[in-house]
């Protein structure tokens, strides 16, 4: 049976892990559009200048945003 101190150490480790994940997500959201999935496809339901038609029917449109500039002015 873990002691109270051991449980607190585990909780602190988990809290630190989540804090670093949240910090990374915060930083990444400043340059990667939240509508861009991991396959560089756009999931947004509105117009955007970075959106390009998919090659095959049923595929999501491609996102040509370079993740270097602020993506928000491209939204229509
Ligand atoms: S096309 Fe526009 S809305 Fe879609 S993922 Fe790219 S930047 Fe975001």
Backbone and ligand atoms as CSV (ligand in chain L), in Angstrom:
chain,resi,resn,atom,element,x,y,z
A,1,UNK,N,N,0.852,-1.194,0.000
A,1,UNK,CA,C,0.000,0.000,0.000
A,1,UNK,C,C,0.889,1.246,0.000
A,2,UNK,N,N,0.748,2.104,-1.003
A,2,UNK,CA,C,1.580,3.315,-1.053
A,2,UNK,C,C,1.245,4.262,0.100
A,3,UNK,N,N,2.275,4.952,0.530
A,3,UNK,CA,C,2.063,5.923,1.601
A,3,UNK,C,C,1.466,7.197,1.013
A,4,UNK,N,N,1.014,8.043,1.889
A,4,UNK,CA,C,0.443,9.328,1.464
A,4,UNK,C,C,1.482,10.153,0.693
A,5,UNK,N,N,2.713,10.093,1.164
A,5,UNK,CA,C,3.798,10.842,0.509
A,5,UNK,C,C,4.072,10.303,-0.904
A,6,UNK,N,N,4.065,8.990,-1.056
A,6,UNK,CA,C,4.279,8.386,-2.373
A,6,UNK,C,C,3.144,8.761,-3.330
A,7,UNK,N,N,1.930,8.742,-2.813
A,7,UNK,CA,C,0.794,9.127,-3.653
A,7,UNK,C,C,0.907,10.586,-4.093
A,8,UNK,N,N,1.348,11.438,-3.169
A,8,UNK,CA,C,1.507,12.849,-3.508
A,8,UNK,C,C,2.586,13.030,-4.579
A,9,UNK,N,N,3.673,12.255,-4.467
A,9,UNK,CA,C,4.739,12.338,-5.478
A,9,UNK,C,C,4.217,11.923,-6.851
A,10,UNK,N,N,3.416,10.872,-6.881
A,10,UNK,CA,C,2.843,10.422,-8.165
A,10,UNK,C,C,1.917,11.493,-8.736
A,11,UNK,N,N,1.105,12.063,-7.879
A,11,UNK,CA,C,0.191,13.118,-8.327
A,11,UNK,C,C,0.969,14.316,-8.865
A,12,UNK,N,N,2.050,14.682,-8.194
A,12,UNK,CA,C,2.886,15.802,-8.651
A,12,UNK,C,C,3.494,15.495,-10.018
A,13,UNK,N,N,3.960,14.250,-10.213
A,13,UNK,CA,C,4.544,13.869,-11.513
A,13,UNK,C,C,3.503,13.965,-12.624
A,14,UNK,N,N,2.301,13.465,-12.348
A,14,UNK,CA,C,1.229,13.519,-13.348
A,14,UNK,C,C,0.853,14.972,-13.643
A,15,UNK,N,N,0.766,15.789,-12.608
A,15,UNK,CA,C,0.429,17.208,-12.794
A,15,UNK,C,C,1.478,17.900,-13.656
A,16,UNK,N,N,2.746,17.606,-13.402
A,16,UNK,CA,C,3.823,18.207,-14.207
A,16,UNK,C,C,3.747,17.754,-15.660
A,17,UNK,N,N,3.423,16.473,-15.857
A,17,UNK,CA,C,3.311,15.942,-17.216
A,17,UNK,C,C,2.188,16.661,-17.969
A,18,UNK,N,N,1.024,16.792,-17.349
A,18,UNK,CA,C,-0.088,17.469,-18.011
A,18,UNK,C,C,0.216,18.948,-18.245
A,19,UNK,N,N,0.909,19.572,-17.309
A,19,UNK,CA,C,1.259,20.990,-17.481
A,19,UNK,C,C,2.140,21.167,-18.711
A,20,UNK,N,N,3.084,20.246,-18.932
A,20,UNK,CA,C,3.957,20.387,-20.101
A,20,UNK,C,C,3.188,20.113,-21.390
A,21,UNK,N,N,2.224,19.184,-21.352
A,21,UNK,CA,C,1.403,18.916,-22.545
A,21,UNK,C,C,0.562,20.147,-22.879
A,22,UNK,N,N,-0.043,20.748,-21.885
A,22,UNK,CA,C,-0.871,21.941,-22.104
A,22,UNK,C,C,-0.017,23.098,-22.630
A,23,UNK,N,N,1.170,23.266,-22.079
A,23,UNK,CA,C,2.054,24.346,-22.537
A,23,UNK,C,C,2.422,24.139,-24.005
A,24,UNK,N,N,2.693,22.886,-24.392
A,24,UNK,CA,C,3.036,22.596,-25.787
A,24,UNK,C,C,1.842,22.879,-26.699
A,25,UNK,N,N,0.651,22.456,-26.285
A,25,UNK,CA,C,-0.556,22.693,-27.090
A,25,UNK,C,C,-0.816,24.190,-27.236
A,26,UNK,N,N,-0.625,24.942,-26.165
A,26,UNK,CA,C,-0.808,26.396,-26.219
A,26,UNK,C,C,0.137,27.025,-27.224
A,27,UNK,N,N,1.391,26.599,-27.179
A,27,UNK,CA,C,2.414,27.163,-28.069
A,27,UNK,C,C,2.106,26.772,-29.515
A,28,UNK,N,N,1.740,25.504,-29.725
A,28,UNK,CA,C,1.472,25.012,-31.080
A,28,UNK,C,C,0.244,25.691,-31.679
A,29,UNK,N,N,-0.746,26.012,-30.858
A,29,UNK,CA,C,-1.977,26.605,-31.386
A,29,UNK,C,C,-1.749,28.023,-31.894
A,30,UNK,N,N,-0.594,28.614,-31.609
A,30,UNK,CA,C,-0.321,29.957,-32.118
A,30,UNK,C,C,0.148,29.919,-33.568
A,31,UNK,N,N,0.538,28.755,-34.085
A,31,UNK,CA,C,0.979,28.701,-35.482
A,31,UNK,C,C,0.329,27.594,-36.282
A,32,UNK,N,N,-0.225,26.566,-35.654
A,32,UNK,CA,C,-0.887,25.514,-36.433
A,32,UNK,C,C,-2.394,25.660,-36.280
A,33,UNK,N,N,-3.084,25.753,-37.415
A,33,UNK,CA,C,-4.531,25.952,-37.399
A,33,UNK,C,C,-5.205,24.768,-36.692
A,34,UNK,N,N,-6.151,25.045,-35.811
A,34,UNK,CA,C,-6.815,23.947,-35.087
A,34,UNK,C,C,-7.701,23.088,-35.988
A,35,UNK,N,N,-7.996,23.560,-37.198
A,35,UNK,CA,C,-8.823,22.773,-38.120
A,35,UNK,C,C,-7.990,21.848,-38.996
A,36,UNK,N,N,-6.682,21.937,-38.906
A,36,UNK,CA,C,-5.804,21.106,-39.732
A,36,UNK,C,C,-5.544,19.789,-39.003
A,37,UNK,N,N,-5.895,18.684,-39.663
A,37,UNK,CA,C,-5.676,17.409,-38.983
A,37,UNK,C,C,-4.242,16.921,-39.226
A,38,UNK,N,N,-3.935,15.773,-38.687
A,38,UNK,CA,C,-2.538,15.301,-38.754
A,38,UNK,C,C,-2.116,14.893,-40.153
A,39,UNK,N,N,-3.086,14.771,-41.077
A,39,UNK,CA,C,-2.757,14.440,-42.463
A,39,UNK,C,C,-2.723,15.691,-43.344
A,40,UNK,N,N,-2.685,16.878,-42.696
A,40,UNK,CA,C,-2.688,18.170,-43.394
A,40,UNK,C,C,-3.960,18.372,-44.208
A,41,UNK,N,N,-5.062,17.831,-43.724
A,41,UNK,CA,C,-6.369,18.013,-44.347
A,41,UNK,C,C,-7.176,18.995,-43.500
A,42,UNK,N,N,-8.012,19.762,-44.189
A,42,UNK,CA,C,-8.801,20.784,-43.509
A,42,UNK,C,C,-10.152,20.215,-43.071
A,43,UNK,N,N,-10.495,20.434,-41.835
A,43,UNK,CA,C,-11.781,19.966,-41.308
A,43,UNK,C,C,-12.758,21.118,-41.109
A,44,UNK,N,N,-12.365,22.342,-41.482
A,44,UNK,CA,C,-13.231,23.514,-41.265
A,44,UNK,C,C,-14.432,23.466,-42.194
A,45,UNK,N,N,-15.555,23.963,-41.705
A,45,UNK,CA,C,-16.786,24.006,-42.494
A,45,UNK,C,C,-17.017,25.406,-43.057
A,46,UNK,N,N,-15.974,26.189,-43.195
A,46,UNK,CA,C,-16.091,27.550,-43.752
A,46,UNK,C,C,-14.966,27.752,-44.756
A,47,UNK,N,N,-15.080,28.815,-45.543
A,47,UNK,CA,C,-14.080,29.086,-46.559
A,47,UNK,C,C,-12.752,29.536,-45.979
A,48,UNK,N,N,-11.688,29.212,-46.680
A,48,UNK,CA,C,-10.354,29.625,-46.251
A,48,UNK,C,C,-9.459,29.622,-47.483
A,49,UNK,N,N,-8.621,30.635,-47.624
A,49,UNK,CA,C,-7.748,30.726,-48.796
A,49,UNK,C,C,-6.689,29.626,-48.835
A,50,UNK,N,N,-6.454,28.976,-47.739
A,50,UNK,CA,C,-5.461,27.886,-47.709
A,50,UNK,C,C,-6.049,26.535,-48.101
A,51,UNK,N,N,-7.354,26.507,-48.349
A,51,UNK,CA,C,-8.032,25.234,-48.630
A,51,UNK,C,C,-7.961,24.905,-50.110
A,52,UNK,N,N,-7.596,23.672,-50.438
A,52,UNK,CA,C,-7.554,23.207,-51.832
A,52,UNK,C,C,-8.373,21.936,-51.959
A,53,UNK,N,N,-9.079,21.812,-53.101
A,53,UNK,CA,C,-9.941,20.660,-53.311
A,53,UNK,C,C,-9.163,19.352,-53.205
A,54,UNK,N,N,-9.830,18.357,-52.653
A,54,UNK,CA,C,-9.216,17.038,-52.543
A,54,UNK,C,C,-9.190,16.370,-53.904
A,55,UNK,N,N,-8.278,15.438,-54.099
A,55,UNK,CA,C,-8.171,14.737,-55.371
A,55,UNK,C,C,-9.314,13.761,-55.578
A,56,UNK,N,N,-9.682,13.036,-54.572
A,56,UNK,CA,C,-10.711,11.999,-54.706
A,56,UNK,C,C,-11.978,12.408,-53.968
A,57,UNK,N,N,-13.101,11.913,-54.465
A,57,UNK,CA,C,-14.388,12.208,-53.814
A,57,UNK,C,C,-14.388,11.625,-52.402
A,58,UNK,N,N,-14.954,12.384,-51.485
A,58,UNK,CA,C,-15.046,11.907,-50.115
A,58,UNK,C,C,-13.855,12.278,-49.256
A,59,UNK,N,N,-12.782,12.767,-49.883
A,59,UNK,CA,C,-11.604,13.176,-49.116
A,59,UNK,C,C,-11.774,14.605,-48.610
A,60,UNK,N,N,-11.186,14.886,-47.480
A,60,UNK,CA,C,-11.193,16.252,-46.968
A,60,UNK,C,C,-10.285,17.108,-47.839
A,61,UNK,N,N,-10.581,18.422,-47.944
A,61,UNK,CA,C,-9.703,19.295,-48.719
A,61,UNK,C,C,-8.304,19.369,-48.104
A,62,UNK,N,N,-7.338,19.677,-48.958
A,62,UNK,CA,C,-5.966,19.847,-48.481
A,62,UNK,C,C,-5.788,21.226,-47.861
A,63,UNK,N,N,-4.952,21.340,-46.879
A,63,UNK,CA,C,-4.570,22.643,-46.327
A,63,UNK,C,C,-3.157,22.948,-46.814
A,64,UNK,N,N,-3.008,24.095,-47.483
A,64,UNK,CA,C,-1.675,24.456,-47.977
A,64,UNK,C,C,-0.994,25.484,-47.065
A,65,UNK,N,N,-1.591,25.752,-45.913
A,65,UNK,CA,C,-0.949,26.653,-44.954
A,65,UNK,C,C,0.413,26.096,-44.559
A,66,UNK,N,N,1.403,26.987,-44.430
A,66,UNK,CA,C,2.760,26.510,-44.147
A,66,UNK,C,C,3.084,26.449,-42.651
A,67,UNK,N,N,2.127,26.779,-41.823
A,67,UNK,CA,C,2.317,26.740,-40.364
A,67,UNK,C,C,3.394,27.705,-39.897
A,68,UNK,N,N,3.730,28.691,-40.734
A,68,UNK,CA,C,4.742,29.669,-40.323
A,68,UNK,C,C,4.097,31.029,-40.037
A,69,UNK,N,N,3.023,31.321,-40.777
A,69,UNK,CA,C,2.348,32.598,-40.592
A,69,UNK,C,C,1.038,32.386,-39.844
A,70,UNK,N,N,0.517,33.448,-39.285
A,70,UNK,CA,C,-0.778,33.370,-38.606
A,70,UNK,C,C,-1.839,32.949,-39.621
A,71,UNK,N,N,-2.529,31.848,-39.381
A,71,UNK,CA,C,-3.501,31.291,-40.320
A,71,UNK,C,C,-4.826,32.032,-40.301
A,72,UNK,N,N,-5.137,32.783,-39.249
A,72,UNK,CA,C,-6.482,33.346,-39.081
A,72,UNK,C,C,-6.894,34.348,-40.161
A,73,UNK,N,N,-5.971,35.187,-40.718
A,73,UNK,CA,C,-6.422,36.102,-41.777
A,73,UNK,C,C,-6.868,35.378,-43.046
A,74,UNK,N,N,-6.533,34.094,-43.224
A,74,UNK,CA,C,-6.936,33.354,-44.426
A,74,UNK,C,C,-8.385,32.891,-44.340
A,75,UNK,N,N,-8.957,32.902,-43.136
A,75,UNK,CA,C,-10.346,32.453,-42.980
A,75,UNK,C,C,-11.289,33.432,-43.651
A,76,UNK,N,N,-12.360,32.918,-44.264
A,76,UNK,CA,C,-13.339,33.766,-44.964
A,76,UNK,C,C,-14.696,33.662,-44.303
L,1,LIG,S1,S,-7.369,25.457,-44.957
L,1,LIG,FE1,FE,-7.553,27.211,-43.534
L,1,LIG,S2,S,-9.124,26.590,-42.033
L,1,LIG,FE2,FE,-8.444,24.750,-43.120
L,1,LIG,S3,S,-6.851,23.882,-41.854
L,1,LIG,FE3,FE,-5.840,25.191,-43.369
L,1,LIG,S4,S,-5.613,27.201,-42.405
L,1,LIG,FE4,FE,-7.129,26.026,-41.208
